[in-house]
Amino acid sequence: MNQRPADAGPPSNRPRLDASFLRTPQGYPYLLAPLIPIAVALDLAGASAVIVFAASALGIIPTAALMGRATEELAARSGPGIGGLLNVTFGNAPELIIALFALGKGLQEVVKASIVGSIIGNILLVLGAAMLAGGFGRDRQTFSRTGAAIQTSMLMLAAAALVMPAIFELVEGKGLPQPSADAVHYGGTVEHLSLAVAIVLIVTYVLGLVFSLKTHRDIFNPEYEDEDSWGWSVRTSVLALAIAGVLVGVMSEVLVGSITEASHSIGLSEFFIGVIVVAIVGNAAEHWVAVLVAMKNKMDLAVNIAIGSSGQVALFVAPVLVIASFFIGPYPLALVFNGFELAAILLAIMIANYVTNDGESTWFEGVQLLAVYIVFGLAFFFA
């Protein structure tokens, strides 16, 4: 009797990687792959910044999808502990890479806007779309109240830490930045406060990993977690992850290099582009996965993706950017958010806590979350 190779995944879950794959929900993001070389060519040819920005923003989506797939395959091969660590480490890698390039260009306010945009986008846009899509044809969907409560409580603690530098600057310094600001140098005191807050958040994040991956992993490990493995070998997964990382880096450099000129050309503020556009494209592939699993009635996984990704941005991505800014860019990044950003963070996290506290969701709750996101977007547009 023939035996499947040890590195082969379940046959029913391995898609046919041919033209038909691109017509499946999992293959849709890769339809944008031709925009990767197109964006590079347009940038080298000195094309309009708006066209370069649009092409590179869309080109990030398939690279992020490939990075996410490679991470999932490595996670499936590495066991639950290492696999979970890989997932949380690379889950927000595309937006972290974009933000690092923006830091290098001195776009401090764009970086902070993208942090806020990722937090509220995951809570309102992703979770809202997942509840709406998953709720069609169903009376309600259920998920773990305990897991959601832990995730949202971590978000509340992160929000408390993130807003304190802004409150300090509001009371002791020059006040909050305007949404139209490109970059503001606040000086040593609040920058060092931001660094101290970043260290506290990272320590909390590490302890959270111990909690979720070791001592209480049963809460965060739904039985269907590894069902969608494509059966890639470790070598294939590592190679795909490396290729995706390089492509994300190239697309990020092109994207960031065109932000300022593109924002002026189309009449949108860098604040709006950072908080809405950059935040969405950096997470688009992950957003799509959350909606797909919700449609399969796997709401535990959808909630973990949405709320967990927000927590990772607040507890890991933002602190890493603060620490990195002491080595790259014109001056350190201070966690001083403007008034719109502060309101959005606090309100979004309060809403997340309220919506998930009963362990159930309906399509209309999804509509309400999306409505709040649209309201935030309108406010950011007119800011």
C-alpha positions in Angstrom: 0.0 0.0 0.0 1.3 3.4 -1.0 2.0 5.8 1.9 1.8 9.6 1.8 5.1 11.4 2.5 5.5 12.6 6.0 5.4 16.3 4.9 2.1 15.9 3.0 -1.0 17.6 4.5 -4.5 16.3 4.4 -5.3 15.7 0.6 -8.7 17.3 1.0 -7.2 20.6 2.1 -4.5 20.9 -0.5 -5.7 23.2 -3.3 -4.7 22.7 -6.9 -2.1 25.4 -7.5 -3.1 26.1 -11.1 -5.3 28.7 -12.8 -8.4 27.3 -11.1 -6.9 28.2 -7.7 -7.1 31.9 -8.6 -10.9 31.6 -8.9 -11.3 30.3 -5.3 -11.7 32.6 -2.2 -8.2 31.6 -1.1 -6.7 32.5 -4.4 -8.3 36.0 -4.9 -5.5 37.9 -3.2 -2.9 36.4 -5.6 -4.8 37.9 -8.6 -3.0 41.2 -7.6 0.5 39.6 -7.9 1.2 41.3 -11.3 1.0 44.6 -9.6 4.3 43.9 -7.8 6.6 44.3 -10.8 4.2 46.9 -12.3 4.6 49.1 -9.1 8.4 48.7 -9.2 8.5 49.6 -12.9 6.3 52.6 -12.4 8.4 53.8 -9.6 11.7 53.5 -11.6 10.0 55.2 -14.6 9.0 58.2 -12.4 5.3 57.8 -13.0 2.6 59.7 -11.1 2.9 59.3 -7.3 -0.8 58.5 -7.2 -0.5 55.6 -9.6 2.7 54.3 -7.9 1.0 54.5 -4.5 -2.1 52.7 -5.7 -0.1 49.9 -7.5 2.2 49.4 -4.5 -0.7 49.4 -2.0 -2.5 46.7 -4.0 0.8 44.9 -4.6 1.3 44.4 -0.8 -1.8 42.3 -0.6 -0.6 39.2 -2.4 2.8 39.4 -0.6 1.1 39.6 2.7 -1.1 36.6 1.8 2.0 34.6 0.8 3.7 35.5 4.1 0.6 34.5 6.0 0.3 31.2 4.2 4.0 30.3 4.8 3.6 31.2 8.5 0.6 28.9 8.8 2.4 26.1 7.1 5.4 26.5 9.4 3.1 26.6 12.4 1.4 23.3 11.3 4.9 21.7 11.1 6.2 23.1 14.4 3.8 21.9 17.0 1.3 24.0 18.9 3.8 25.9 21.0 6.2 27.0 18.4 3.4 27.2 15.8 1.5 29.7 17.9 4.7 31.7 18.5 5.3 31.8 14.7 1.7 33.0 14.1 1.8 35.8 16.6 5.3 36.8 15.5 4.6 37.1 11.8 0.9 37.9 12.0 1.5 41.6 11.6 4.9 41.5 9.8 3.7 43.4 6.7 2.4 46.4 8.6 5.5 46.4 10.8 7.7 46.5 7.7 5.7 49.3 6.2 5.9 51.3 9.4 9.7 50.8 9.7 10.2 52.2 6.2 7.9 55.1 7.1 10.0 55.8 10.3 13.1 55.9 8.1 11.5 58.6 6.0 10.6 60.6 9.0 6.8 60.1 8.7 6.2 59.8 12.4 2.5 60.8 12.3 1.8 58.4 9.5 3.3 55.6 11.6 1.1 56.5 14.6 -1.9 56.7 12.3 -1.2 53.3 10.9 -0.9 51.9 14.5 -4.3 53.3 15.4 -5.8 52.3 12.0 -4.7 48.7 12.5 -6.2 48.5 16.0 -9.6 49.9 15.1 -9.6 48.2 11.7 -9.2 44.8 13.2 -11.8 45.4 15.9 -14.5 47.2 13.8 -13.8 46.4 10.1 -12.5 42.8 10.3 -14.7 41.6 13.2 -17.7 43.5 11.7 -17.2 41.9 8.3 -16.7 38.5 9.8 -19.9 38.7 11.9 -21.9 40.0 8.9 -20.6 37.4 6.5 -20.8 34.5 9.0 -24.2 35.5 10.3 -26.0 35.3 6.9 -28.3 32.3 7.0 -27.7 31.6 10.7 -29.6 32.7 13.7 -26.4 33.3 15.7 -22.8 32.2 16.0 -21.0 31.3 19.2 -17.4 31.7 20.3 -15.5 31.4 23.6 -16.5 34.1 26.0 -13.4 33.4 28.1 -10.9 33.7 25.2 -12.6 36.9 24.0 -12.7 38.4 27.5 -9.0 37.8 27.9 -8.2 39.4 24.6 -10.2 42.5 25.2 -8.9 42.9 28.7 -5.4 42.9 27.3 -6.5 45.6 24.8 -7.9 47.7 27.6 -4.6 47.5 29.5 -2.7 48.4 26.3 -5.0 51.3 25.7 -4.4 52.7 29.2 -0.6 52.5 28.5 -0.8 54.0 25.1 -2.8 57.1 26.1 -0.6 58.1 29.0 2.2 59.7 27.0 -0.5 61.8 25.2 -2.0 62.8 28.6 1.4 63.7 29.9 2.1 65.9 26.9 -1.3 67.5 27.1 -0.7 68.5 30.7 3.0 69.1 30.8 4.0 69.8 27.3 2.9 71.5 24.1 -0.4 69.7 23.7 -1.6 67.0 21.3 -0.5 67.1 17.6 -2.9 68.2 14.8 -4.1 65.5 12.3 -2.4 67.6 9.6 1.0 67.4 11.2 3.7 65.5 9.2 6.0 65.0 12.2 6.4 66.6 15.7 9.6 66.4 17.8 8.4 66.4 21.4 11.8 66.3 23.2 13.4 64.0 25.6 11.0 63.6 28.5 7.9 62.3 26.6 10.2 60.2 24.3 11.8 58.5 27.3 8.3 58.0 28.8 7.2 56.4 25.5 10.3 54.1 25.6 9.5 53.0 29.2 5.8 52.4 28.3 7.0 50.3 25.3 9.2 48.2 27.5 6.3 47.5 29.9 4.0 46.6 26.9 6.6 44.2 25.4 7.1 42.5 28.8 3.3 42.1 29.1 3.2 40.8 25.6 5.8 38.1 26.3 3.9 37.0 29.5 0.8 36.9 27.4 2.5 34.5 25.0 3.4 32.3 28.0 -0.3 32.4 29.1 -1.8 31.7 25.7 0.7 29.2 24.3 1.7 27.3 27.5 -0.3 27.6 30.7 -3.8 28.2 29.2 -3.3 27.2 25.5 -6.6 25.2 25.5 -8.5 28.5 25.6 -6.8 29.8 22.5 -6.6 26.6 20.5 -9.8 25.7 18.7 -10.0 22.1 17.5 -10.2 23.3 13.8 -7.1 25.5 14.0 -4.9 23.4 11.7 -7.5 22.1 9.3 -6.5 24.3 6.4 -2.8 23.3 6.1 -1.7 22.8 2.5 1.0 20.3 3.4 4.0 22.4 2.6 7.4 21.1 3.8 9.5 23.2 6.2 11.9 24.0 3.4 9.1 25.2 1.1 7.5 27.2 3.9 10.8 28.9 4.8 11.6 29.7 1.2 8.1 31.2 0.7 8.4 33.2 3.9 11.8 34.6 2.8 10.5 35.5 -0.7 7.4 37.2 0.8 9.5 39.2 3.3 11.7 40.5 0.4 8.6 41.4 -1.7 6.9 43.1 1.3 10.0 45.1 1.9 10.2 46.2 -1.8 6.5 47.1 -1.9 6.8 49.0 1.4 9.6 51.1 0.2 7.8 52.1 -3.0 4.6 52.7 -1.0 6.2 54.9 1.6 8.2 56.8 -0.9 5.0 57.9 -2.7 2.8 58.7 0.3 3.6 62.4 0.7 3.3 63.4 -3.0 0.3 61.1 -3.5 -1.6 62.6 -0.5 -1.1 66.1 -1.9 -2.1 65.1 -5.4 -5.4 63.4 -4.4 -6.2 65.9 -1.6 -6.2 63.4 1.2 -4.2 64.0 4.4 -1.3 61.8 5.3 -3.2 61.1 8.5 -6.2 59.7 6.6 -3.9 57.6 4.3 -2.1 56.2 7.4 -5.1 55.5 9.5 -7.3 54.0 6.8 -5.4 53.1 3.6 -2.1 51.8 4.9 -3.7 50.0 7.8 -6.1 48.2 5.5 -3.6 47.1 2.8 -1.1 45.9 5.5 -3.7 43.6 6.9 -5.9 42.8 3.9 -4.9 39.2 3.5 -5.4 38.5 7.2 -8.8 40.4 7.1 -9.9 38.1 4.2 -9.0 35.0 6.2 -11.1 36.1 9.1 -14.1 36.6 6.9 -13.6 33.2 5.2 -13.4 31.3 8.5 -16.4 33.1 9.9 -18.4 32.0 6.8 -17.3 28.4 7.7 -18.9 29.0 11.2 -15.5 29.1 12.9 -16.2 32.2 14.9 -13.7 31.4 17.6 -10.9 31.6 15.0 -12.4 34.8 13.4 -12.5 36.5 16.8 -9.0 35.4 17.7 -7.7 36.8 14.4 -9.5 40.1 14.8 -9.1 40.9 18.5 -5.8 39.1 18.8 -4.3 41.0 15.9 -5.3 44.3 17.5 -3.7 43.2 20.7 -0.5 42.3 18.9 -0.4 45.7 17.3 -0.9 47.5 20.6 1.4 45.3 22.7 4.1 44.4 20.2 4.2 46.4 17.0 3.8 49.8 18.6 6.5 49.2 21.2 8.9 47.7 18.6 8.5 50.8 16.5 9.2 53.1 19.5 12.4 51.2 20.3 13.4 51.1 16.6 12.9 54.8 16.3 15.9 55.4 18.6 18.0 53.9 15.8 16.3 54.9 12.6 14.6 58.1 11.5 15.4 61.7 12.4 14.3 61.4 16.1 12.5 58.9 18.4 8.8 58.2 18.1 6.7 59.5 20.9 3.4 57.8 21.6 1.6 61.0 21.6 -1.6 60.5 19.5 -3.9 63.2 18.3 -7.4 63.6 19.7 -9.1 61.6 16.9 -6.7 58.7 17.4 -7.2 58.7 21.2 -11.0 58.7 20.9 -10.9 56.0 18.2 -8.7 53.7 20.3 -10.7 54.0 23.5 -14.1 53.8 21.8 -13.2 50.8 19.6 -11.8 48.8 22.5 -14.9 49.6 24.6 -17.1 48.4 21.8 -15.1 45.2 21.3 -15.5 44.4 25.0 -19.3 45.0 24.8 -19.9 43.1 21.6 -17.9 40.0 22.6 -18.9 39.7 26.3 -21.9 37.3 25.6 -20.0 34.9 23.4 -22.5 35.2 20.6 -22.7 37.2 17.4 -25.3 38.0 14.7 -25.1 39.6 11.3 -26.7 42.8 12.6 -23.9 43.2 15.1 -21.5 43.1 12.2 -23.5 45.8 10.5 -23.2 48.0 13.6 -19.4 47.5 13.9 -19.0 48.4 10.2 -21.2 51.5 10.7 -19.0 52.7 13.5 -15.9 52.2 11.4 -17.5 54.2 8.6 -18.3 57.0 11.0 -14.7 57.0 12.2 -13.5 57.1 8.6 -15.7 60.1 7.8 -14.3 61.9 10.8 -10.7 61.1 9.8 -11.5 62.3 6.2 -12.8 65.7 7.3 -10.1 66.1 10.0 
